[in-house]
Amino acid sequence: MAKPQLEVISSTGSRAMVFKIDRDIWPVYHYHPEFDILLSLKDHRGRYLSGDHIGPFEKGTLIMNGPNIPHALHSGRPDDEDWERPSLAVIQFSEASMGREFLDRHEMKPIREFLQSARFGFEFFGETRAQAAELMMTMRGMGELERFIQLLRLLRLFAGSEERCVLASPAYSPSLRERDISRLDRVIRHLHQEIGRPIPLEEAARVAGLAPKSFCRFFRANTGKTLIEYVNALRVGESCRLLLETTL
């Protein structure tokens, strides 16, 4: 298993943003200092994690992860018979790449205030999601300057929308130590793979390489949930996914 680490994104260099169609889903729990906006393009269901939030994703799901908030997407196991590789439209950018002087301009106030409120991430719904998807997909045929202008349009749309919910809770504050992220990734992968059966505390602690009491403190500090709360949230999400699949 590849060791999880801080993801380095090229927008921290000379480019203000990165846009790509990504077919390499990130099952590894990872983080980076940039915002990223993710639009699911395929009719494929799974779950996303953003800080202490767990939610379902399918075609059309639109989420924005805050900077330095650990996150991952899980869509089943590649060795499952019906597994397909998901496809995502991805935008990654940072406030620093836009320039503080630019963001401090009066005209940028709505976007500046939105970015301040988006530090714990959002999921978008309804007409906002439909309009945002159109804006993102038109970026494919654009040059770099046109894409940046389109990003500003997208952020202006988000800033004026109430069709959104916050992802990570304001109290969420992970340690972000690489050793802890690596342990947490191992545990989260194990929980997702074994969600169909009871998972004792001792088993999860063994995967993390910790004593049960130490594991309880570690897990809550990094996910904002107890092991039982986390597993229950996963099972609720899985039940909702299965219900959707049987009713469509």
C-alpha positions in Angstrom: 0.0 0.0 0.0 1.4 3.4 -1.0 2.2 5.6 2.0 -0.2 8.5 2.3 1.4 12.0 2.3 0.8 15.6 1.7 -0.4 16.1 -1.9 1.6 18.7 -3.8 -0.5 20.5 -6.4 1.1 22.5 -9.2 -1.2 25.5 -8.6 1.2 26.5 -5.8 3.7 27.2 -8.5 3.2 29.6 -11.4 -0.4 28.6 -12.3 -3.3 30.1 -10.4 -5.4 26.9 -10.7 -5.5 23.3 -12.0 -8.4 21.8 -14.0 -8.4 18.2 -15.0 -10.6 15.2 -15.7 -9.3 12.7 -13.2 -9.9 8.9 -13.5 -7.5 8.1 -10.7 -9.8 8.2 -7.7 -8.2 8.9 -4.4 -9.0 6.1 -1.9 -6.1 7.3 0.2 -6.9 9.7 3.0 -4.9 12.8 2.1 -4.8 16.5 2.4 -3.3 19.6 0.7 -3.3 23.4 1.3 -5.5 24.1 -1.7 -9.3 24.1 -2.1 -10.6 21.5 -4.5 -13.9 21.3 -6.3 -15.0 17.8 -7.4 -17.8 16.9 -9.8 -18.6 13.2 -10.3 -19.1 12.5 -14.0 -20.1 8.8 -14.1 -23.2 6.9 -12.9 -21.1 5.4 -10.1 -22.0 5.3 -6.4 -19.6 5.4 -3.4 -18.9 7.5 -0.4 -16.8 10.6 0.2 -15.0 11.6 3.4 -14.2 15.2 4.2 -12.9 15.8 7.7 -15.5 14.3 10.1 -18.2 14.2 7.4 -19.2 11.1 5.5 -21.6 11.4 2.5 -22.7 9.5 -0.6 -21.5 10.4 -4.0 -23.0 9.5 -7.4 -23.1 11.1 -10.9 -23.6 14.8 -10.5 -22.4 15.0 -6.9 -20.5 18.4 -6.4 -18.3 19.0 -3.4 -15.7 21.5 -2.4 -13.0 20.5 0.1 -11.4 23.1 2.3 -7.7 23.5 2.6 -5.8 21.0 4.8 -9.0 19.1 5.5 -8.2 15.3 5.1 -10.5 13.7 2.5 -10.9 10.6 0.4 -13.4 9.0 -2.1 -14.3 5.3 -1.7 -16.2 3.5 -4.5 -15.9 -0.1 -3.5 -13.0 -2.5 -4.2 -11.2 -2.7 -7.6 -11.4 -6.5 -7.4 -15.3 -6.4 -7.1 -16.9 -7.8 -10.2 -19.1 -4.7 -10.9 -16.4 -2.1 -9.9 -15.8 0.7 -12.4 -13.2 3.4 -12.2 -14.9 6.7 -11.4 -14.4 9.9 -13.4 -14.2 13.3 -11.8 -13.9 16.9 -13.1 -11.4 18.5 -10.6 -10.5 22.2 -10.0 -7.7 22.9 -7.5 -6.6 26.4 -6.4 -5.5 28.4 -3.4 -6.2 31.9 -2.1 -2.5 32.6 -2.3 -2.4 31.7 -6.0 -5.0 34.5 -6.6 -3.0 37.1 -4.8 -4.0 38.8 -1.5 -4.1 42.2 -3.2 -6.5 40.9 -5.8 -8.8 39.3 -3.3 -8.8 42.4 -1.1 -10.4 44.5 -3.9 -13.9 45.7 -3.3 -15.2 43.8 -6.3 -13.9 40.5 -4.9 -15.7 40.9 -1.6 -18.4 38.2 -2.2 -15.8 35.6 -3.4 -13.4 36.6 -0.5 -16.1 36.1 2.1 -17.2 32.8 0.4 -13.7 31.4 0.6 -13.5 32.3 4.3 -16.8 30.4 4.9 -15.7 27.4 2.7 -12.7 26.3 4.9 -14.7 23.3 6.2 -16.0 22.4 2.7 -19.4 22.4 1.1 -21.7 20.1 -0.9 -23.9 21.9 -3.5 -27.4 20.9 -4.7 -30.2 21.9 -7.0 -29.9 24.6 -9.6 -26.5 25.7 -8.2 -25.1 22.2 -8.9 -26.6 22.1 -12.5 -25.1 25.6 -13.3 -21.8 24.7 -11.7 -21.5 21.5 -13.7 -22.1 23.4 -16.9 -19.4 26.0 -16.0 -16.9 23.3 -15.1 -17.4 21.2 -18.2 -17.0 24.1 -20.6 -13.5 24.5 -19.1 -12.3 21.5 -21.1 -12.0 23.5 -24.3 -10.6 26.7 -22.8 -7.2 28.2 -22.5 -5.6 29.0 -19.1 -6.8 32.6 -18.8 -10.4 31.7 -19.8 -10.4 28.9 -17.3 -9.4 31.3 -14.5 -12.2 33.7 -15.5 -14.6 30.7 -15.5 -13.4 29.8 -12.0 -14.3 33.3 -10.8 -17.7 32.9 -12.3 -18.0 29.5 -10.5 -17.0 31.0 -7.2 -19.4 33.9 -7.7 -22.2 31.4 -8.3 -21.3 29.5 -5.1 -21.1 32.8 -3.1 -24.6 33.7 -4.0 -26.1 30.3 -3.4 -28.0 28.9 -0.4 -28.2 25.4 -2.0 -25.3 24.0 0.0 -24.4 22.3 3.3 -21.2 22.4 5.3 -19.1 19.3 5.4 -16.5 19.1 8.2 -17.8 20.5 11.5 -16.2 23.8 12.9 -14.8 21.8 15.8 -12.9 19.5 13.6 -9.1 19.9 14.0 -7.0 17.0 12.9 -3.4 16.5 13.9 -2.2 16.3 10.3 1.0 14.5 11.3 2.0 12.1 8.5 2.2 9.2 10.9 -1.3 9.8 12.1 -2.7 10.2 8.6 -1.0 6.9 7.6 -2.6 5.1 10.5 -5.9 6.6 9.9 -5.8 5.7 6.2 -5.1 2.0 7.1 -8.1 2.0 9.5 -10.5 3.8 7.2 -9.7 1.4 4.3 -10.2 -1.6 6.6 -13.6 -0.2 7.8 -14.8 0.4 4.3 -13.7 -3.1 3.1 -15.2 -4.9 6.1 -18.3 -2.8 6.6 -20.6 -5.8 6.0 -19.6 -7.5 9.3 -19.1 -6.4 13.0 -15.7 -4.7 13.5 -14.5 -5.0 17.1 -12.6 -2.1 18.7 -9.6 -4.5 19.3 -9.5 -5.3 15.5 -9.5 -1.6 14.5 -6.8 -0.8 17.1 -4.7 -3.7 15.8 -4.9 -2.3 12.3 -3.7 1.1 13.6 -0.9 -0.5 15.6 -2.3 1.0 18.9 -3.6 -0.2 22.2 -7.5 0.1 22.3 -7.5 3.0 24.7 -4.9 4.9 22.7 -6.8 4.1 19.5 -10.0 5.6 20.9 -8.3 8.9 21.6 -6.5 8.8 18.3 -9.5 8.0 16.2 -11.8 10.6 17.8 -9.1 13.3 17.5 -8.6 12.7 13.8 -12.2 12.0 12.7 -14.3 13.8 15.2 -16.2 10.6 15.8 -16.0 7.5 18.0 -15.4 4.2 16.2 -19.1 3.2 16.7 -20.3 6.6 15.4 -18.1 6.3 12.4 -19.1 2.8 11.5 -22.8 3.6 12.1 -22.5 6.6 9.7 -20.9 4.3 7.1 -23.6 1.7 7.4 -26.4 4.4 7.1 -24.7 5.6 3.9 -24.4 2.1 2.6 -28.0 1.4 3.3 -29.1 4.5 1.5 -26.9 3.6 -1.5 -28.4 0.1 -1.7 -32.0 1.5 -1.3 -31.3 3.9 -4.2 -30.0 1.1 -6.4 -33.1 -1.1 -5.8 -35.6 1.7 -6.4 -34.1 3.1 -9.6 
